[in-house]
């Protein structure tokens, strides 16, 4: 294994995808249950407002 050569940010349409597409089937089926699980496991660390990468307001 070797060190990574650099960081490559995702394309703009990937940024804040869950916030922009909360009813997208993949999000509903895979991501929202994980968020709920993390919320119950780490209630003191959970925040209801997401940290956004782009200029999206959610």
Buried (B, 14 or more C-beta within 10 A) or exposed (E): EEEEEEEEEEEEEEBBBBBBEEEEEEBEEEBBEEEEEEEEEEEEEEEEEEEEBEEEEE
